[in-house]
């Protein structure tokens, strides 16, 4: 495994030192090529667990790791001062070994681990999409070269259409403090709204389109994306009129004195063939048989909402808060087993201690289940991620902290998580997870 890490870093360095353009240039770029690699290692000591079930977090000591390597390739097909057509392609490799086969938690401890991660390295293409921008005149702003972003300038007032293969969260819920496990908080509870069961395959990507109308201080965006054929599966259902995830988000920027912020309101609705908790409970009512939503699947919908805000608090400090929920009637289909979630966090930059590129982050989340979902689990039902065989229900709470050392183009982070009531079960835990993360990009 270490040999794979070394070869992937060397390959990225050699190829992109030759082909990458200047990432700081604001001149219009025709193309760019960038690379990232992230390695996360975690250890979970043993913890108290008087009983365990099929989908429980293993109570003994465990180790876990993930490795990703991604190339970001961008090409401008054409355009003028107010319009631009760009295409992007991201080849990626992934390898990993999750804690407890990725079961036993609502807020899973490593956001880089995919549902199909394994010890053998896998190569695939998570993104291949086109971005069309139509400027509407007026003020312009500079755009720096970056991952899936070509340098140049654009109108602050514009339409943007993104279509193809990418992640829903590439467009929606773009939080500056808690969004990317490669450089920020790593628990799934902080990647996006915990209860946002957004359309995605088992790797977290899908096909679809999003249209955005962006003004200087507000934006509205909406999109439709393909759902997987089965819960948390890899193949997608290409009948986008019968199986889909819709979302609309409104974003508003503001300033309080010299401090800036944004708030967002998101609504989503998924349509797919899903299992229903109440149906499963009714089928075994009066018996000792555990319920199983796999026997109840039919076409139905799931609707939810997410509210969030981010705010700079000083020159070296900012924070975020998120709240989300969905109706909780049907199985988790694409993200994780969280029906309600509240999270908040603070991030300090190292400017206060002469390390301006360093960061210290602390965040907290409380996750919960709907009444029907908890009744299903308490009766011995198994979800995709959770199922201890019985349940003494309490909300799952997660506290995470990290420190990131910036070392040129490298970053080294240490991370600690304290998880109380894992998988919403007060009879088990608490769980401690400590980790180290190495990240590089060129």
C-alpha positions in Angstrom: 0.0 0.0 0.0 2.8 2.4 0.9 4.4 1.6 -2.5 1.2 2.7 -4.2 1.2 6.0 -2.4 4.8 6.7 -3.4 4.3 5.9 -7.1 1.1 7.9 -7.3 2.8 11.0 -5.9 5.8 10.7 -8.2 3.5 10.2 -11.2 1.5 13.3 -10.3 4.6 15.4 -9.7 6.3 14.4 -13.0 3.3 14.8 -15.2 2.0 18.0 -13.9 5.3 19.7 -13.4 5.6 19.4 -17.2 2.0 20.2 -18.2 0.4 22.4 -15.6 0.0 26.1 -16.3 0.6 28.9 -13.8 -2.1 28.5 -11.2 -1.8 32.1 -10.1 -2.3 33.6 -13.5 -5.5 35.6 -14.1 -5.1 35.7 -17.8 -7.7 33.7 -19.7 -6.6 30.1 -19.7 -7.2 27.8 -22.6 -6.6 24.7 -20.5 -5.1 23.6 -17.2 -4.1 20.4 -15.4 -3.9 19.9 -11.7 -3.4 17.0 -9.3 -4.3 16.0 -5.7 -3.5 13.1 -3.5 -4.8 12.5 0.0 -4.0 9.7 2.5 -6.0 9.4 5.7 -5.1 6.9 8.4 -7.4 6.3 11.4 -7.4 4.2 14.6 -10.4 3.4 16.8 -9.6 2.0 20.2 -11.9 -0.6 21.8 -15.0 0.7 23.4 -17.9 -0.5 25.6 -20.6 -2.5 23.8 -22.7 -5.0 25.9 -24.1 -6.4 22.6 -23.6 -6.0 18.8 -25.6 -6.7 15.7 -25.0 -7.4 12.0 -24.3 -3.7 11.2 -22.7 -2.6 14.5 -19.4 -0.8 14.8 -16.9 -3.5 15.9 -16.2 -2.9 19.6 -12.5 -4.0 19.4 -9.6 -1.9 18.2 -9.5 -1.2 14.5 -7.4 0.6 12.0 -8.6 2.2 8.7 -7.1 4.1 5.8 -8.0 5.7 2.6 -6.0 6.9 -0.4 -7.2 9.0 -3.3 -5.4 10.5 -6.3 -7.1 12.8 -8.8 -6.2 14.6 -12.0 -8.2 17.7 -12.8 -8.1 18.5 -16.5 -9.9 21.5 -18.0 -10.3 22.9 -21.5 -11.9 26.1 -22.7 -13.7 25.3 -26.0 -14.5 28.9 -26.9 -16.2 32.1 -25.8 -15.8 35.8 -25.5 -15.8 38.4 -22.8 -19.3 37.5 -21.6 -19.6 33.8 -22.6 -17.5 30.7 -21.9 -17.8 27.0 -22.7 -15.5 24.7 -20.7 -15.2 21.0 -20.3 -13.6 19.1 -17.4 -12.4 15.6 -16.9 -11.2 14.0 -13.6 -9.6 10.6 -13.7 -9.3 9.2 -10.1 -7.8 6.3 -8.2 -9.0 5.1 -4.8 -8.0 2.5 -2.3 -9.1 2.0 1.3 -10.1 -0.1 4.2 -13.0 1.2 6.3 -13.7 0.8 10.0 -16.2 -2.1 10.5 -16.9 -2.4 6.7 -18.4 1.2 6.9 -21.2 0.2 9.3 -22.2 1.2 12.8 -22.4 5.0 12.5 -24.7 7.6 11.2 -21.8 10.1 10.9 -19.1 7.9 9.3 -15.6 8.9 10.4 -13.8 9.3 7.0 -15.4 11.3 4.2 -12.8 10.0 1.7 -14.0 6.4 2.1 -16.5 5.3 -0.5 -19.1 2.5 -0.2 -17.1 0.5 -2.7 -13.6 1.1 -1.3 -11.3 -1.9 -1.1 -7.7 -2.9 -0.6 -7.2 -3.2 -4.4 -6.7 0.2 -6.1 -9.6 1.2 -8.4 -9.4 3.5 -11.3 -12.5 5.3 -12.6 -13.7 8.7 -13.8 -15.9 10.6 -11.2 -16.3 13.7 -13.3 -16.8 14.5 -17.0 -18.9 17.6 -17.5 -19.4 20.8 -19.4 -19.9 24.2 -18.0 -21.6 27.0 -20.0 -21.6 30.5 -18.7 -23.6 33.4 -20.1 -22.6 36.8 -18.8 -25.3 39.5 -18.4 -23.0 42.5 -18.3 -22.1 45.0 -15.6 -19.4 44.4 -13.0 -16.8 41.7 -13.6 -14.6 39.7 -11.2 -11.3 37.8 -11.6 -11.3 34.0 -11.5 -8.1 32.2 -10.4 -6.9 29.0 -11.9 -7.9 26.0 -9.8 -9.3 22.5 -9.7 -12.1 22.4 -12.3 -11.8 26.1 -12.8 -10.0 28.0 -15.6 -8.5 31.4 -14.9 -9.9 34.5 -16.5 -12.8 36.9 -15.6 -16.5 36.7 -15.6 -19.6 38.9 -15.1 -20.9 39.0 -11.6 -24.4 38.7 -13.0 -24.6 35.5 -15.1 -26.3 32.2 -15.9 -24.3 29.0 -15.5 -25.3 25.6 -16.8 -23.3 22.5 -15.6 -24.2 19.2 -17.2 -22.7 15.8 -17.2 -21.0 13.5 -14.6 -20.1 15.1 -11.3 -21.2 15.3 -7.6 -24.4 17.1 -6.6 -22.4 18.8 -3.8 -20.0 20.3 -6.4 -22.8 22.8 -7.0 -25.1 22.7 -3.9 -24.2 23.6 -0.3 -20.8 25.0 -1.1 -19.7 25.8 2.5 -16.3 27.4 2.9 -15.5 25.8 6.3 -16.9 22.3 6.1 -17.2 20.7 2.7 -14.0 18.8 1.8 -12.6 15.9 3.7 -9.3 16.3 1.9 -8.5 19.7 3.6 -11.2 20.3 6.3 -13.3 18.2 8.7 -13.4 14.5 7.7 -16.6 13.1 9.3 -19.5 12.6 6.9 -21.7 14.8 9.2 -19.7 17.9 8.1 -19.3 17.2 4.3 -22.8 18.6 3.7 -26.2 18.6 5.4 -26.4 15.4 7.4 -29.9 14.7 6.2 -29.3 15.6 2.6 -29.8 12.2 0.9 -28.6 13.6 -2.4 -28.6 11.5 -5.6 -25.3 9.7 -6.0 -23.9 6.3 -6.9 -21.8 4.4 -4.3 -18.8 6.6 -5.0 -20.7 9.8 -4.4 -21.2 10.9 -8.1 -24.0 11.0 -10.6 -25.2 12.3 -14.0 -27.5 15.3 -14.3 -27.6 19.1 -14.8 -27.8 22.2 -12.7 -28.8 25.7 -13.8 -27.7 28.7 -11.7 -28.7 32.4 -11.9 -26.1 34.4 -10.0 -26.2 38.1 -9.0 -23.6 40.1 -7.1 -25.0 39.2 -3.7 -27.5 36.4 -4.3 -28.0 33.3 -6.4 -30.6 30.7 -7.1 -29.8 27.2 -8.5 -31.7 24.1 -9.3 -30.9 20.7 -10.7 -32.1 17.1 -11.5 -29.8 14.1 -11.1 -29.9 10.3 -11.6 -30.6 8.0 -8.6 -28.8 4.6 -8.3 -30.8 1.6 -9.4 -30.7 0.2 -5.8 -30.0 1.8 -2.4 -26.4 2.9 -2.3 -25.6 1.0 -5.4 -23.0 1.8 -8.1 -25.2 1.4 -11.3 -27.5 4.4 -12.0 -31.1 4.3 -13.1 -31.1 6.2 -16.4 -34.9 6.8 -16.5 -34.6 10.3 -15.2 -38.3 10.9 -15.4 -39.1 8.0 -13.0 -36.0 7.9 -10.7 -34.4 11.2 -9.9 -33.2 13.7 -7.3 -34.4 17.3 -7.6 -33.1 20.3 -5.5 -33.4 24.0 -5.4 -31.1 26.3 -3.3 -31.3 30.0 -2.6 -28.0 31.7 -1.5 -27.7 35.2 -0.1 -24.4 37.1 0.7 -24.3 39.8 3.3 -21.9 41.9 5.5 -22.0 42.8 9.1 -19.6 45.7 9.4 -16.3 44.3 7.9 -17.3 40.7 8.4 -19.0 38.8 5.5 -21.2 35.8 5.4 -23.7 33.8 3.4 -26.9 31.9 4.2 -28.5 29.2 2.1 -31.9 27.5 2.0 -32.1 24.1 0.2 -35.1 21.9 -0.6 -34.8 18.5 -2.2 -37.1 15.7 -3.3 -36.0 12.2 -4.4 -38.1 9.7 -6.4 -37.0 6.1 -6.5 -38.0 2.5 -5.7 -37.4 2.5 -2.0 -38.2 0.5 1.1 -40.6 1.9 3.7 -40.1 1.6 7.5 -43.8 1.6 8.4 -44.7 -1.0 5.7 -41.9 -3.2 7.0 -43.1 -2.9 10.6 -46.7 -3.7 9.6 -45.7 -6.8 7.8 -44.2 -8.4 10.9 -46.6 -6.9 13.5 -47.5 -9.4 16.2 -44.5 -11.7 15.4 -41.0 -11.9 16.7 -39.6 -11.5 13.1 -37.3 -8.5 12.6 -38.7 -6.0 10.0 -37.0 -5.9 6.6 -37.7 -2.9 4.3 -36.2 -4.9 1.4 -39.6 -6.7 1.1 -41.5 -3.4 0.9 -39.8 -1.6 -2.0 -42.0 0.5 -4.3 -41.9 3.8 -6.1 -42.1 6.6 -3.6 -40.6 9.9 -2.7 -38.4 11.5 0.0 -38.5 15.2 0.7 -36.2 17.3 2.9 -34.9 20.7 3.7 -31.5 22.2 4.7 -30.6 25.6 6.1 -27.1 26.9 6.6 -25.0 29.9 7.2 -21.3 30.7 7.2 -19.7 33.8 8.7 -16.3 35.4 9.1 -15.9 36.4 12.7 -12.5 38.2 12.5 -9.5 38.3 10.3 -8.4 34.9 11.4 -11.7 33.2 12.4 -14.9 32.0 10.7 -17.7 29.6 11.5 -20.7 27.7 10.1 -24.0 26.2 11.1 -26.2 23.8 9.4 -29.7 22.3 10.1 -31.4 19.7 8.0 -34.2 17.1 8.0 -36.2 14.9 5.7 -39.5 13.0 6.1 -37.8 9.9 7.5 -40.3 7.5 5.9 -38.0 5.5 3.6 -34.6 3.9 3.6 -31.4 5.8 3.1 -30.8 5.7 -0.6 -27.6 7.6 -1.5 -25.9 9.3 1.5 -25.9 8.1 5.1 -28.4 7.1 7.8 -29.2 10.5 9.2 -32.8 11.9 9.2 -32.2 15.0 11.2 -29.0 16.9 11.8 -27.7 20.0 13.4 -24.0 20.9 13.1 -21.8 23.9 13.8 -18.1 24.7 13.8 -15.3 27.3 14.1 -12.1 27.4 12.0 -9.1 29.5 13.0 -6.3 30.4 10.6 -2.8 30.5 11.9 -2.3 34.2 11.3 -2.6 34.8 15.1 0.5 32.6 15.7 2.6 33.5 12.6 1.4 30.5 10.6 -1.1 32.1 8.3 -1.7 29.0 6.2 -2.3 26.7 9.1 -5.8 26.0 10.4 -7.4 24.8 13.6 -11.0 23.5 13.4 -13.5 22.4 15.9 -17.0 21.2 15.0 -20.0 19.5 16.6 -22.9 17.6 15.2 -26.0 16.0 16.6 -27.8 13.5 14.3 -31.1 11.8 14.8 -33.6 9.4 13.3 -37.3 9.8 12.5 -39.8 8.1 14.9 -40.6 5.4 12.3 -36.9 4.8 11.5 -36.0 4.4 15.1 -38.9 2.0 15.7 -37.7 -0.1 12.7 -34.1 -0.3 14.1 -35.4 -0.9 17.7 -37.4 -3.9 16.4 -34.2 -5.4 15.0 -34.3 -4.0 11.5 -31.1 -3.5 9.5 -30.3 -0.4 7.4 -27.5 -0.1 4.9 -25.2 1.3 7.6 -26.8 0.7 11.0 -28.4 -2.1 13.0 -27.4 -3.3 16.4 -30.3 -5.8 16.7 -32.0 -3.6 19.3 -31.9 0.1 20.2 -31.8 2.3 23.3 -32.3 5.4 21.3 -30.5 8.7 21.8 -29.2 11.1 19.2 -25.7 10.5 17.9 -23.4 13.3 18.8 -20.0 13.9 17.2 -17.2 16.3 18.1 -14.3 16.7 15.7 -11.2 18.7 15.9 -8.2 19.0 13.5 -5.0 20.9 13.1 -3.5 21.4 9.6 0.1 22.3 9.1 0.7 23.9 5.7 4.1 22.8 4.2 4.2 24.4 0.8 2.2 22.3 -1.5 1.8 19.6 1.1 -0.5 19.6 4.2 -0.2 17.4 7.3 -3.2 17.2 9.6 -4.0 15.5 12.9 -7.6 14.7 13.7 -9.6 13.5 16.6 -13.3 12.5 16.8 -15.4 11.8 19.9 -18.7 10.0 19.0 -21.4 9.4 21.6 -24.3 7.0 21.1 -22.9 5.5 17.9 -25.7 4.5 15.5 -28.1 6.3 17.9 -27.7 3.6 20.6 -27.0 4.8 24.2 -26.0 1.2 25.2 -22.8 1.4 23.1 -19.9 3.7 23.1 -18.6 6.3 23.4 -16.2 5.9 20.5 -12.9 7.7 19.9 -11.3 7.9 16.5 -7.9 9.5 16.0 -6.2 10.0 12.6 -3.6 11.7 10.5 -4.0 13.1 7.0 -1.5 13.9 4.3 -2.6 16.0 1.3 -0.7 17.3 -1.6 -1.8 19.2 -4.8 0.0 20.6 -7.8 
